[in-house]
């Protein structure tokens, strides 16, 4: 009897749980109630274009999938910020072309083709989703590759004329407006076409759809008009198509869908590269997707509480939710709709904004996925080469101007400073310098690029309220700091001196009487009777929250405000925010109404708050409040995963890095990047560093006597030597080694106090 067999027998005999892989801890349903459309239980691979899963809501903000709704309208292939595409749904009910409202009846002419589900059958894991459709009387299973979706529909009874609906215009978070939809029958098992979609970002989605058995007819519809048994269909507005089959009990109809934003050839190339090698083996594709996730998630091993491990790996999974918009061969459409080809099939990434991702999302990539971080820089430089601008939120590779910042600059500079440099460094400087010296503008046929109020900022030293939002002053100042650091690294002393001086412009909006950041007009007058809790002239935040936003010079902020006042205000803010779970639920982005909200971890502008005490002489409060956020703000159920807008990886990245006790206040953009340290969540965590830092290197973080009560650092050693400051150099981490803490239930006010 071999050792492995003996262990299995003993495990079965004593009822022990089998050893779980990191992927087994991921719960893809966490946080899927009251969430954005980008966050759902979707079948996908890391950075997949296809995020295939159920939609069950009507068209409205935060539409898409809602865990508490027990129906499915259909299974949509793209769930990206401002983008969606091609809903597929099996149907055996009375024929209708409308998917139905989430609140509509399930029988009768107005019901739609959507189906109730048996909630207890709804299952999922990374790369896979399954549910039994009650009204359709079939089991639906989904899996995916990067550019392809794979459906499996197993019917519970015999049906004549079972349909597979191919819906182009369906409810989505930002709406769907089909300018032109097209289907063409290639054979009785294959259809191709496109959907020219005019929504927040215009794009043409090309698709190729293959079935594992011949269909009897293909049919098209527009509104209530249906054309039966046709070979080609072109329409607009509310339109789509459907195929019909005869199916037997327990028979599975398989559907393979390949997508491209380039052209039909791109669909074929993506299919050849990703799905064709598997034939019609659904389970093999599912297992390949699961293994891809497990390989990624295994780069960090944590030991400790099982519930915390579930939260950790679920957040690590969510941190890789952005998309690849180029084809498998490296072709893509640029924002001017020209077809381009990258070198060496380099992927072009996109997704929601890099709004303050420099605090936690960027360093996570640098630690365990520097290849992805390098590809992000290459994506930005490719866009700069083709359009003259980099892009803060390249959804579908379009310029968007989202959040009115250019934090892609921090991502690029941070990558350079960490030695991630497989790109043209001269072009990097050209792109960064251009962003810092040329006012942003709207790109013809696309959205905004660059810092749109840069000229006013340069002239006044701040952005006046007549021109733009007050937070632009703070964001521009931070980006100036990033630019200065790259100039310094490249030996450009004149440029360094200019931009480092300009990075202090945050002071021009700091009211010395009130000690708050305060919007001001072009004549230099502060807003009269200003309420610090007002959101007026702040983007998704208020004056209280934005006052702390000087990520590149917290020391200067402490000195300017005064350490005692700094600590008093900040600690008061945390204590008054516990009851709100550190999230400002009543925040309305469109109103100037002042709600008395302090810490708002539910939005990106305030996610550094817990780490500010490391700079004001009270690092034990950083330990206290960072652990409190990990325990209170983040949940492990569908209803409480995140108390805000997760934004494709930002909040998830914060949880992962803070669980390790690591944070990057200034984004790691200096020549010798440093982590801010805090209380680790786990007794032991091992980071398997990427091979670019040396084969087999690990960095281990051990917290002795760690528990829910023992959250305070008593002492620390790095590779056996005392560490007395709450700082850790990036260079020390990537060398590999061991950071060891002694933990206790009371603060050690002598440790880490600078």
URPEBEL-V689525 format. One record per pair of residues at least 6 apart in sequence whose C-alpha atoms are under 7 Angstrom apart, sorted by the first residue. I is the first residue (numbers start at 0). J is the second residue. D is the distance in whole Angstrom. If there is no record, write none. Layout:
i = <I,I>
j = <J,J>
d = <D,D>
//
This chain:
i = <10,21,21,21,21,22,22,22,24,24,24,24,25,25,25,25,26,26,27,27,27,27,28,28,28,29,29,29,29,30,30,30,30,30,30,31,31,31,31,31,31,32,32,32,32,32,33,34,35,35,35,36,36,36,36,36,36,37,37,37,37,39,40,40,40,41,41,41,41,42,42,42,42,42,42,42,42,42,42,43,43,43,43,43,43,43,43,44,44,44,44,44,44,45,45,45,46,46,46,46,46,47,47,47,47,47,48,48,48,48,48,48,49,49,49,49,49,49,49,50,50,50,51,51,51,51,51,52,52,52,53,53,53,53,53,54,54,54,54,54,54,54,55,55,55,55,55,55,55,55,56,56,56,56,56,57,57,57,57,58,58,58,58,59,59,59,60,60,61,62,62,63,63,66,69,69,69,70,70,70,71,71,71,71,72,72,72,73,73,73,73,74,74,74,75,75,75,75,76,76,76,76,77,77,79,80,80,80,81,81,81,84,85,85,85,86,86,86,87,87,87,87,88,88,88,89,89,89,89,90,90,90,90,90,91,91,91,92,92,92,95,95,96,97,97,98,98,98,99,99,99,99,103,104,114,114,114,114,115,115,115,116,116,116,116,117,117,117,120,120,121,121,121,122,122,122,123,125,125,126,126,126,126,126,127,127,127,128,128,128,129,129,129,130,130,130,131,131,131,132,132,136,136,137,137,137,137,138,138,138,139,139,139,140,140,140,141,141,141,142,142,142,142,142,143,144,144,146,146,146,147,147,147,147,148,148,148,149,149,149,150,150,150,151,151,151,151,152,152,152,153,153,153,153,154,154,154,154,155,155,156,156,156,157,157,157,158,158,158,159,159,159,160,160,160,161,161,161,161,162,162,162,162,163,163,163,164,164,164,165,165,165,166,166,166,167,167,167,168,168,168,168,168,168,169,173,174,175,175,176,176,176,176,177,177,177,177,177,177,178,178,178,178,178,179,179,179,179,179,180,180,180,180,180,180,181,181,181,181,181,181,182,182,182,182,182,182,182,183,183,183,183,183,183,184,184,184,184,187,187,188,188,188,188,188,188,189,189,189,190,190,190,191,191,191,192,192,192,193,193,193,193,194,194,194,195,195,195,196,196,203,204,204,204,205,205,205,205,205,205,206,206,206,206,206,206,207,207,207,207,208,208,208,208,209,209,209,210,210,210,211,211,211,214,214,214,215,215,216,216,216,217,217,217,217,217,217,217,218,218,218,218,218,218,218,219,219,219,219,219,219,219,220,220,220,220,221,221,221,221,222,222,257,257,257,258,259,259,259,260,261,261,261,265,269,269,277,277,296,296,298,298,298,299,299,299,300,300,300,301,301,301,301,301,302,302,302,302,303,303,310,311,314,314,314,314,315,315,315,317,317,317,318,318,318,318,318,319,320,320,321,321,321,322,322,322,323,323,323,323,324,324,324,324,324,324,325,325,325,327,328,329,329,329,329,329,330,330,330,330,331,331,331,332,332,333,333,334,334,334,334,335,346,347,348,348,349,349,349,349,349,350,350,350,351,351,351,351,352,352,352,353,353,353,353,354,354,354,355,355,355,356,357,357,357,358,358,358,358,359,359,359,359,359,360,360,360,360,361,363,363,364,364,365,366,366,367,367,368,369,372,373,373,373,376,377,379,379,380,380,382,382,383,383,388,388,390,390,390,391,391,391,391,391,391,392,392,392,392,393,397,397,398,398,398,398,399,399,399,400,400,400,404,404,405,405,408,408,409,409,409,409,412,412,412,413,413,413,416,416,416,431,432,434,435,438,438,438,438,438,438,439,439,439,439,440,440,440,440,441,441,442,452,455,456,456,460,460,461,461,461,461,462,462,462,462,463,463,463,463,464,464,464,464,465,465,468,468,468,469,469,469,470,470,472,473,473,476,476,476,476,476,477,477,477,479,479,479,479,480,480,480,480,481,482,483,483,483,483,484,484,484,486,486,486,487,488,508,508,508,509,509,509,510,510,514,515,516,516,517,517,518,518,518,519,519,531,531,531,532,532,532,532,532,532,532,533,533,533,533,533,533,534,534,534,534,534,534,535,539,540,543,544,544,544,545,550,550,551,553,554,557,557,562,566,572,572,573,576,576,580,580,581,581,581,581,582,582,582,582,582,582,583,583,583,598,599,600,601,601,601,602,602,607,609,609,609,610,611,612,612,612,613,613,616,616,617,618,618,619,619,619,621,622,622,622,622,623,626,629,632,632,633,633,633,634,634,656,657,658,658,658,659,659,659,660,660,660,660,661,661,661,661,662,662,662,663,663,663,664,667,672,672,673,673,673,673,674,674,674,674,675,675,675,676,676,676,678,678,678,679,681,682,682,682,682,683,683,683,684,684,684,685,685,685,685,686,686,686,687,687,687,688,688,688,692,696,697,697,698,698,698,698,699,699,699,700,700,700,701,701,701,702,702,702,702,703,703,703,704,704,705,708,709,709,709,710,710,710,711,711,711,711,711,712,712,712,712,712,713,713,713,713,713,714,714,714,715,715,715,715,715,715,716,716,716,716,717,717,717,718,718,718,723,723,724,724,724,725>
j = <16,293,296,297,312,292,293,296,308,309,312,313,124,309,312,313,124,313,40,123,124,125,39,40,637,635,636,637,640,636,637,638,639,640,641,38,39,65,66,637,638,65,66,67,637,638,65,61,61,62,644,61,62,63,64,78,172,78,79,80,647,64,52,123,128,50,51,52,128,50,51,52,125,126,127,128,141,142,143,49,50,51,125,126,142,143,144,126,143,144,145,288,292,292,319,320,319,320,321,322,323,144,145,146,322,323,77,145,146,322,323,324,76,77,143,145,146,147,148,76,77,78,74,75,76,77,148,74,75,76,64,71,73,74,75,63,64,71,72,73,74,75,63,64,65,68,70,71,72,101,62,63,64,65,101,100,101,170,171,170,171,172,174,171,172,173,172,173,172,171,172,171,172,637,115,116,118,114,115,116,113,114,115,116,98,113,114,86,87,88,113,86,87,88,84,85,86,87,84,85,86,148,83,84,350,350,351,394,173,199,200,167,165,166,167,165,166,167,163,164,165,166,163,164,165,135,162,163,164,112,135,161,162,163,135,161,162,112,134,135,111,112,223,111,112,111,112,113,110,111,112,113,110,110,132,133,134,135,132,133,134,130,131,132,133,131,132,133,130,131,129,130,131,128,129,130,129,289,292,142,143,285,288,289,141,142,285,140,141,142,139,140,141,138,139,140,137,138,139,138,139,154,155,152,153,154,155,152,153,154,151,152,153,150,151,152,149,150,151,148,149,150,284,285,149,273,288,257,258,269,256,257,258,270,255,256,257,254,255,256,253,254,255,251,252,253,254,251,252,253,249,250,251,252,248,249,250,251,248,249,247,248,249,246,247,248,245,246,247,244,245,246,243,244,245,243,244,245,246,241,242,243,244,241,242,243,240,241,242,239,240,241,238,239,240,194,238,239,175,176,177,236,237,238,175,199,198,196,198,196,197,198,236,194,195,196,197,235,236,195,196,197,235,236,194,195,233,234,235,193,194,195,233,234,235,192,193,194,232,233,234,190,191,192,193,231,232,233,190,191,192,230,231,232,190,191,230,231,213,214,209,210,211,212,213,214,208,209,210,207,208,209,206,207,208,205,206,207,203,204,205,206,203,204,205,202,203,204,202,203,260,258,259,260,258,259,260,262,263,266,256,257,258,259,263,266,256,257,258,266,254,255,256,257,254,255,256,253,254,255,252,253,254,242,243,244,243,244,228,242,243,227,228,229,230,241,242,243,226,227,228,229,240,241,242,225,226,227,232,239,240,241,226,238,239,240,234,237,238,239,237,238,266,269,270,266,265,266,326,332,331,332,338,326,326,327,283,284,312,315,367,686,687,685,686,687,684,685,686,308,681,683,684,685,681,682,683,684,681,682,635,655,651,652,654,655,651,652,655,647,648,651,647,648,649,651,652,648,647,648,349,350,647,348,349,350,346,347,348,349,331,347,348,349,395,396,331,346,347,344,344,340,341,344,345,346,338,339,340,341,338,339,340,338,339,339,396,396,397,398,445,444,374,378,375,378,392,393,394,395,396,392,393,394,392,394,646,647,391,392,401,391,392,406,407,402,406,603,406,603,604,649,409,410,666,662,663,664,666,652,653,656,662,663,648,649,652,653,410,652,656,371,372,372,688,689,688,689,689,419,414,419,420,421,411,422,389,390,389,427,388,389,389,430,448,449,398,407,448,400,401,404,405,406,407,398,399,400,401,399,445,446,445,446,447,448,446,447,448,446,447,448,450,474,449,450,431,478,478,481,666,668,481,485,668,666,667,668,668,669,670,482,482,449,479,449,450,451,452,453,454,448,449,450,451,447,448,449,451,447,448,448,467,462,462,472,504,507,472,504,507,508,468,469,471,472,469,519,520,521,518,519,520,536,520,521,536,537,538,518,536,537,537,538,505,505,549,501,502,503,504,505,502,550,551,498,499,501,502,498,499,502,551,668,498,494,495,498,499,495,668,669,492,494,495,495,670,516,517,518,515,516,517,516,517,560,546,542,546,525,542,525,526,536,525,526,541,542,543,541,542,543,593,594,595,596,541,542,591,592,593,594,540,541,542,591,592,593,591,588,604,597,597,598,605,604,664,665,665,614,614,565,615,615,615,597,598,598,597,598,631,632,598,599,600,632,598,599,600,601,642,643,596,599,601,605,605,606,642,643,644,643,644,664,621,624,625,621,621,618,620,621,621,725,752,753,752,751,752,711,746,748,677,677,678,710,711,710,678,654,641,642,639,640,641,640,641,662,679,679,680,681,679,680,684,676,677,678,679,674,675,676,677,674,675,676,673,674,675,675,673,728,729,726,727,728,729,726,727,728,729,725,726,727,725,726,727,710,711,712,702,702,701,702,703,705,700,701,702,699,700,701,697,698,699,700,697,698,699,696,697,698,696,697,733,733,735,735,736,732,735,736,737,736,737,738,737,738,739,738,739,740,739,740,741,742,740,741,742,741,742,742,744,742,743,744,742,743,744,742,743,744,745,746,740,741,742,743,747,741,742,743,747,750,740,741,750,721,722,723,739,740,741,722,738,739,740,737,738,739,736,737,738,750,751,751,752,753,751>
d = <7,6,6,6,6,7,5,7,7,5,6,7,7,6,5,4,7,6,5,6,6,7,7,6,5,6,5,4,5,6,4,6,6,4,6,6,5,6,6,5,7,5,5,7,6,5,6,6,4,7,7,6,6,5,6,6,6,5,5,6,7,6,6,7,7,5,5,4,7,6,5,6,6,4,5,6,6,5,6,6,5,6,7,5,7,5,7,6,7,6,6,6,7,7,5,7,6,6,5,4,6,7,4,7,5,6,7,6,5,5,5,6,5,5,7,6,5,6,7,6,5,6,7,6,4,6,6,5,6,7,6,6,6,4,6,5,5,6,6,6,6,7,6,5,7,7,6,5,5,6,5,5,6,7,6,6,6,5,7,4,5,6,6,7,5,7,5,7,6,6,5,6,6,7,6,6,6,5,4,5,6,5,6,7,6,4,7,6,6,5,7,5,5,6,6,6,4,6,6,6,7,7,5,5,7,6,6,7,6,6,7,7,7,6,5,6,5,6,7,5,5,6,6,5,7,7,6,4,6,6,5,6,5,6,5,5,6,7,7,7,6,6,7,5,6,5,5,5,6,4,6,6,6,5,6,6,5,6,6,5,6,7,6,5,5,6,7,6,5,6,6,4,7,6,5,6,6,6,7,6,6,6,5,5,6,5,6,6,5,7,5,4,6,6,5,7,6,4,6,6,7,6,6,6,5,4,5,6,5,6,6,5,7,6,5,6,6,5,6,6,5,7,7,5,6,6,7,6,6,6,5,4,6,7,6,5,7,6,5,6,6,5,6,6,6,5,7,5,5,6,6,5,4,6,6,5,6,6,5,5,6,4,7,6,4,5,6,5,6,7,5,7,5,5,5,6,5,6,7,6,6,5,6,5,5,7,6,4,7,6,5,5,7,5,6,7,6,5,6,7,6,7,5,6,6,7,7,7,6,6,5,6,6,7,6,5,6,5,5,5,6,6,5,6,6,5,7,6,5,6,4,6,6,5,6,5,5,6,6,4,7,7,6,4,7,6,5,7,6,5,6,6,4,7,5,7,5,6,5,6,6,5,7,6,5,6,6,4,6,6,5,7,6,4,6,6,5,7,7,5,4,6,6,5,7,6,4,7,5,6,6,7,6,5,6,5,6,6,6,7,7,6,5,7,7,6,6,5,7,6,7,6,5,7,6,5,6,6,5,7,7,5,7,6,6,5,6,6,5,6,6,7,5,6,7,6,5,7,6,5,5,6,5,5,6,6,5,7,6,6,4,6,6,5,5,6,7,6,4,7,5,6,5,6,6,5,5,5,6,7,6,6,7,6,7,6,7,7,7,7,7,6,5,6,5,6,6,5,7,7,7,6,4,6,6,6,5,6,6,6,6,6,4,7,7,6,6,7,6,7,6,6,7,4,7,5,6,6,5,6,6,5,6,6,5,6,6,6,4,6,7,6,6,7,6,7,5,6,5,7,5,6,5,4,6,6,7,6,4,6,6,5,6,4,6,7,6,6,5,7,6,6,7,5,6,6,7,5,5,6,6,6,6,5,5,6,6,6,5,4,6,6,6,6,6,7,6,7,7,6,7,6,6,6,4,6,5,6,5,5,5,6,6,7,7,6,5,7,6,7,7,7,6,6,6,7,6,5,7,7,7,6,7,7,6,7,5,7,7,7,6,6,5,7,6,7,6,7,6,7,7,7,5,6,5,7,6,7,6,7,6,7,6,5,6,6,5,5,7,6,4,5,6,7,6,7,6,7,7,6,7,7,7,6,6,7,5,4,6,6,6,6,7,6,7,7,6,6,6,5,6,5,4,5,4,5,6,7,6,4,6,7,7,6,5,7,6,7,5,6,6,7,7,6,7,5,7,6,5,5,6,6,5,7,6,7,5,6,7,5,5,6,6,7,6,5,7,7,4,6,6,6,6,7,6,5,7,6,5,6,6,5,7,6,7,7,4,5,5,7,7,6,7,6,5,5,7,6,6,7,6,4,6,6,6,6,6,6,5,7,7,6,6,7,4,6,7,5,5,5,6,6,5,6,6,7,5,6,6,6,4,7,6,4,7,5,7,6,5,5,7,7,6,7,6,7,6,5,5,7,6,6,6,6,7,5,6,6,6,6,6,5,5,5,6,6,7,4,5,5,6,7,6,5,7,7,6,5,6,4,6,6,7,7,5,6,5,5,7,5,6,5,6,7,5,6,7,6,6,6,6,7,6,5,5,7,6,7,7,7,7,6,7,5,5,4,7,6,7,5,5,7,5,7,7,5,4,5,4,6,6,5,6,5,5,7,7,5,6,7,6,6,5,6,5,4,5,6,5,6,7,6,5,7,5,6,7,6,6,6,7,7,6,5,6,6,6,4,6,6,5,7,7,6,4,6,5,5,6,6,5,7,6,5,7,6,5,5,7,6,5,5,6,6,5,6,6,5,6,6,5,6,6,5,6,6,6,5,6,7,6,6,5,6,4,4,6,6,6,5,5,6,6,5,6,6,5,6,7,5,5,6,5,7,6,5,6,6,5,7,6,4,6,5,6,5,7,6,5,7,6,5,6,6,5,4,7,7,5>
//
